[in-house]
Amino acid sequence: MCVRALFAFSLLGLCAVGRAEESLHVRIHALIEAKAKADGVALSAPADDSEFVRRVYLDFAGRIPTRDETKAFLNDTTADKRSRLIDRLLTAPEYATRMTDLFHVMLMERLGDNPEWTKFLRESFEKNAPWDAMVKKMLRADPKETAHPGASFWISKRLENYGQNPVDYSGLTRDVGRLFLGKNFQCCECHDHLTVDEYKQQHFQGLHSFFKNTYLVNPAKMIVGERPTTEKTPFASVFTKIQMATSPVLPGMRMIEIPALAKGMEYLEPPDRKTNNPGVLKFSPLKEISERLPTKLNADFTRNSANRLWFLLIGRGLVHPLDLHHAANPASHPELLDLLAKEFAEHNFDIKWLFRELALTKTYQRSSKLAAKEAPEPKYFATALERRLTAEQLLQSVIIATGSDLKTADTLRAKYLKAFANQPRDPEDEVTPSLKAALFVLHDDAVLGLLKPKAGNLVDRVSKLPDAEAVDELFLAILSRKPSADERTGITKMLAKHPEKRAEAIGRVAWALLASMEFGVNH
């Protein structure tokens, strides 16, 4: 090799090493920017401090910042204040509460609640448990698990049947594919998918074989049992009628061999009906899937996990819809998805680490204001994407904004879930305003009561201020920003017209801000 060629080769090597040593958030921006530049898409400017502080509190604390927290951040002039705030929120007690709500909604899709399940999620996030370890516990549903019995709720809830309806094993199979592999095999139970060439009936039936012999021993205690799996699952397409059979198998992987065990010899520990002990099988499909699915070697799991965490913070998946990973629906930024999956796995599925890197990106910290007259396609992530607040975020934010007693949140929780939460099995990944929610905000006495003056609350405090200051305080407390000149002038004039009903007028302004789209979305 000549000296010139050797020198060039060395430079390339140094550049590659340099890129690898760059922080993940820097590499993310480079990939987002490169695609936008190549396609002539203008990127929005960085979000201002007001927009950023509201966004980061909503994402990591599950609420808007208080008026004092907002003012402290806006008045901070240090260069690293954003990264310091991110770090502080990630280590605050509210982080575990927010993650518990967030992952509960994602994983259970409003199917129900359970205190032990909540405890499992909360303690996992308090200890920053690896994501693969959490999924392993959920899929194993081990009746002998004493530290976190609530992990079994993910499967046990899906094994419940209602009245004469059979257990929805198809729904359980579908949810495993959707939520943990990013592939919705719902249409593959009876035949190969009609529109997605990669999704086969074999994939559905192979997954189904892990769960077909599970049953619910004790719903109250979430005890899941398994009957012995002794033979392959037969199936045939409704179109071809060709008979086939499958062992338990994950998509794209080798079938698991079912051991030949004599009848009566299937258990290491036989079941005991008197004690509700389901026993311990020598061959447990649940054990097999819990050890094979959530691993670094399973590309479907790592890519889906990275894609969903990106969605939770950025507002749209690199692959979208989230549960339709296939060649005809590629990632908007394939190299970025590969990078996120690789780095997440290499960092031992550390959710907090990945969230920190994503929050530090220019993509996360971009403004929701457009850089051009026409909005770019969402897949470019050229501007911050609006996301509606969850029912939990909305409730906590209303309590914070109005300066109400935190105990009030407990009394209003059921009402907010009824008004703002999606129906069971309806993923909360889109902004879907409803008449039901609008009527709730307009007429619910408990909500309207938060806007009546009480010692120390927002309306009481603001009513004692001069008009211009009152307007500023309302905007800081509710929208985490100062009003524009026009907003300040218009509201000040309105307040001046009603000096005899000042507190009531201020309450109505506060209601208008709370009911606004600006308050209801993360922007």
Secondary structure, DSSP 8 states (H G I E B T S, - for coil): --HHHHHHHHHHHHHHHHHHHS-HHHHHHHHHHHHHHHTT-----B--HHHHHHHHHHHHTSS---HHHHHHHHH---TTHHHHHHHHHHHSHHHHHHHHHHHHHHHHTTS---HHHHHHHHHHHHTT--HHHHHHHHHH--TT--S-GGGGHHHHGGG---TT----HHHHHHHHIIIIISB--GGGSSSS-SS-TT--HHHHHHHHHHHTTEEEEETTTTEEEE----S-EEEE-TTT--EEEE-S--TTS---------TT-SEEE--BGGGTB--EESS-HHHHHHHHSSSTT-HHHHHHHHHHHHHHHHSS-SSSSTTB-BTTB--SSHHHHHHHHHHHHHTTT-HHHHHHHHHTSTTTTB-SS-SSSS---GGG--S---EE--HHHHHHHHHHHHT--THHHHHHHHHHHHHHS--TT----S----HHHHHHHHH-HHHHHTTS--TTSHHHHHHTS-HHHHHHHHHHHHHSS---HHHHHHHHHHHHT-GGGHHHHHHHHHHHHHTSHHHHEE-
